[in-house]
Amino acid sequence: MLTYLIRRLFAAAVMLVVIVLVVFSIFFLIPKWTGVDPATMYVGKASDAAALEGIRQKLGLDDPILVQLFEFFKAIFVGRDYTSAGSTTRCDAPCFGYSFKTEQAIWPVLTDRFPVTFGLAIGAAVIWLIIGLTAGVLSALRRGSIWDRASMTVALAGVSLPIYFTGLISLAIFSYGLGWVSNEYTPIEESFPDWFSGMILPWVTLAFLFGAMYARLTRATMLEVMGEDYIRTARAKGVREMVVIRKHAMRSTMTPIITLLGVDLGMLMGNAILTETTFSLPGLGQAVLKAIGERDLPVILGVTLITATAVVVANLVVDILYSVIDPRVRLA
C-alpha cells in the first residue's frame, strides 16, 4: 500500500511539472511563435513602443526560452523581482505572475477567491451526492416503477436545463419573490448564517445539474452490478438483501462515481463561471471572466494552473480511495 501511494504521489508530481510546461508554452511561447507580441497582451495593442519595451524588460520576454522557463519555475518557489528602468516590483513566493493592469501579484488574488469557489464546489458536491446516489439506487432497485420513471424524468430535466436558467428562476422565486434566502454573498468569517443563506441557492442549483448526471450514472451502474454472478451467489447463500446492496453492490457502484466526482470537483475550481456569474459570487470563475475581458494574461494563467492542480490532486485522492473501496487495487 505504501509503495502504491509513493508511486501515485510521484506520478502526480510529474504531471504537475508537465502541466506547468504546457501552460507556460500556451501563454508565453505560442504567441511568440505565431508572430504575436506577448507584451501587447499586458499593455494593449494601442500602447507606445516605450511601454511595450518596459514590459518586455520587466517580464524578461526578450530572454531565451529556457531562461524564461527557469525564471517561471523559480518564481513559484522563491519569488521574483520585476525590474525595468530602475524600478523594481517584488512578487513574493509562490509567484504565479504579476498583473500590471491591477498592480498586484496574482497569488493573493487567487487565495482571496479560492475559498468562495471551494465552498461552492464542496457544498454542492455533498448535496448532489446525497440526491444523486439515493435517486439512482432507488431507481435501480425499483426498475420500471413510478419512482423510477419520475426520478429519471427529473434527472433528464436537470441535465438538459442550463445552469443560468435554473439559477435565475430560483433567484426570482426563492430570493426576490419569497425572500427565503439571501441573494448576496457574505464572507464566512463575517457571518456564518449570512454566508450559509447566500450559498443555499448556488449549492442547490449546481447540485440539480450534477445530481441529475450522478443519478443516471448510479442507476445504470447499479443495474449492471445487480446482475453480476457474485450478487446472485450472495443471495443464494442467504445473505440479507440490505447487506447484499450495501456491502457488495454499492462498493462496486461507487468506483465510477468516485472517478467522476474527482474530475468534477477539480474542474469546478476554475470552471464555475456560470454559477458564480449568476449569483454574483466573487470566486475564481468571476476572476477569470473579468481577466478575459481585460486581457489580463497573468490572472488567466494563474487560474489555469490552479484548476489543473486541483484536477491532479482530486484524481490523486480518487486513486487513494480506490484502494480503500476496491481490495483488488491493493492486491494489484
Secondary structure, 3 states (H helix, E strand, C coil): CHHHHHHHHHHHHHHHHHHHHHHHHHHHHHHHHCCCCHHHHHHCCCCCHHHHHHHHHHHCCCCCHHHHHHHHHHHHHHCEEEEECCEEEEECCCCCCEECCCCEEHHHHHHHHHHHHHHHHHHHHHHHHHHHHHHHHHHHHCCCCHHHHHHHHHHHHHHHCCHHHHHHHHHHHHHHHCCCCCCCCCCCCCCHHHHHHHHHHHHHHHHHHHHHHHHHHHHHHHHHHHCCHHHHHHHHCCCCHHHHHHHHHHHHHHHHHHHHHHHHHHHHHHHCHHHHHHCCCCCHHHHHHHHHHHCCHHHHHHHHHHHHHHHHHHHHHHHHHHHHHCHHHHHC
